[in-house]
Amino acid sequence: MPPSHQTRNLLFILLGVMVLVFKRQYGGPFAELFYRHGSNFSVSFAVYFIAQLGFYSLPYPRLISAVGALLAVELFELTNGFGVMSNVYDPWDYLANVLGIGLALGIDLLINRSLKKRGMEPVTGKN
């Protein structure tokens, strides 16, 4: 994995963690909705980029990262925090997880497309 790709992923992971840590300070529009589901959204976003660090060398790393991240966060929800963490069940969290991973995948694809348009090497060759 090129250092620039790794650095980009680490920055997106940090962004997801920062949203998780500081979500209680948010007081803007839809604050209640954000307070309830922002954790799922931001963690799912970060988990996609964590998966990218591990699946980069495989064929179709974006697809595998998205499916792997979705499987991990949805199983976390389904098993009440894998039986290790306390988790309050809310069926809307499943949607927040999908949306977080969807945003991460979309950003990843847009960055790759932008690199291709500039004539730079795409971040990954298969996807």
Secondary structure, 3 states (H helix, E strand, C coil): CCHHHHHHHHHHHHHHHHHHHHHHHCCCCCHHHHHHHHHHHHHHHHHHHHHHHHHCCCCCHHHHHHHHHHHHHHHHHHCCHHHCCCCCCCCHHHHHHHHHHHHHHHHHHHHHHHHHHCCCCCCCCCC
